[in-house]
């Protein structure tokens, strides 16, 4: 698995953050919030940031508004959509398809795609970006809640659990 030596200052980087996945991982594993500003800095790693997009779900109560505002101040474009609530009470809110489409659209303008998620559903995306678009794909997540196969498929895996003081608030 390549390491820091595969990161060069001239690389163009795009960072795509699955907020729900990261928020719940931090909350469930450590009862803390993720420091998304530090995640951004770590993902960029001294390279040329082209886009940083965070994908979130809006609830009816709207309690996440301040959080989304803070993400914007930290340098992210924030994309949101409403939480779906089905007649039986089941709730659904994820951005997997949106993140995938954006990654593919942006890949032609990037050397590196950084996925901030542990969701194994992104493995086919990782392989597509590497094999079809020629992008380096890095994954940032908590190893305890990340798919091992996703970490393996990535060119680099940054385990947030290795530096909890830096990545948790």
N, C-alpha and C positions, 0 to 999 in steps of 0.2 A: 504494500500500500504506500503510495507516494506521501511525502511529508511536506513540511514547510518549504523544502528546497524546490517544490513545484510551484511556488507562489512568487510572481515577479511583479514589480511596481507598475509595469506597463499593461498588465492584464486588465481588461474591462470586466467589471463584476456587476451582477444583478442579484439582489437578495430578495427572496420571496418567503414571507413568514406566515405560517398557519397559526394564527393567534390562539384559536381554541385549543389546538393540540398542545401548544407550549404552556398556555395559561393553566390548563387542568393538570398537566404533568407537574408543574411547579407547586401547585396547590395540593395535589394528592400526595406527591412524594415528600414534600418538605414543608407544607403548610405556609408557603411563602409565594411572593410574586416574582416573576422573571424580570430581570433588568434588561429590557429590550434595547436600551441605548448601548450597553456593553456588548450585547449580542451583535448589534450592527457594526460596532467598531471591530470586533473579532472577525466577523464575516468579511469585512472590507480588507483587513490585514495589510494596510498601507498601499492598497492597489487603487485603481480608478473606479469609483462607484458611478455606475450609469443609472441604475434605478434601485430603489429599496421600497418594496410594496408589502404592506401588512394587511392581511385579509381577516376581517372580523364579522361577527354576527351581532345584529342589533336586537335587543329584547323590547317588549312592549313598555317595560318600566323605564328604559333608556338610561340605566345606571352606568353604562359603559362609555357615555359621552366624554367625560373628563379623561378617561383612560385613552380613548381614541385621539383626543386633543393632545395629550402628552406624547403619544407616539408621533404625531405630526411634528411637534416641536423637536423631537429627537432625530428627525430626518427621514421619516417614512411617509410615503403616500399611503393613505388608509382607504381601503375599499371595504364597504360594508353591504350586507344584505340582511333582510329581516329573518328572524327565526321563524321557521314554518311550524305551525301547530295544527296537527291533523284532528279530524272529528273525534277520534278515540282518545285524544289527549297526548298522543305520541308527538315528540318534538324532534325536528331535524334542522341542523344548521351546519353545513360544511362547504368548503370552498375547493374541494379536490379538483373538480373539473375546471373551475376558474383559474386556479394556480397552474394547472397543466397547460391550459390554452395560452396563458400569459408567458409561461416559460418557453413554449415552442415559438410564440411570436417574437419574443425578445432574443432568442438564442442566436439569431443572425447578427446581432449587434454586440454580443457578449463573448468573452473567452471563458468565463466562469459563471456558473449558475450556483448560487448558494441556497439550498432549501433548508428552512428552519422548521423542521418537523421530524417526528419519529415515525410517521405513518407509513407502513409498508406498502400501502396502495400506490405510493409514488415510485416503486421499483421500475415498472415499465417506462415511466417518464425518464428516470435516471439513465436507463439503458439507451433509450431513444436519443436523448441529448448527447450522450457520449459517442454512440455509434453512427448516428445520422447527421448530427449537427457539429460534431467535433468539439463539443464543449467539455471542459472539466466540470464535474459536479461535486460539490462539497455539501455535506449534511451537518447541521448543528442541532443537537437534541440532548436530552438526558438519556444515558445508556439504559437505565432501568425501565424506561417506558418507550424506548425506540425499538423498532424492528431490527433484529440482528442482520437480517438479509438486506435491509436498506443500507445499514452501515457498511456492510461488505461490498455492496454494489457501488457505493460512492467512491470517488477518487480520494476523498479525505473525510474523516468523521471527527467532529469536535464534540467531545463529551462534556456538556455543561456541568455535570456532577463532579468533575475533577477539580472545579474551582467554584464551589458554591458561594464563597464570599464575594466573588466578582459578579456572578450571574444571578444571584438571588437578592431580593430586597426584603 
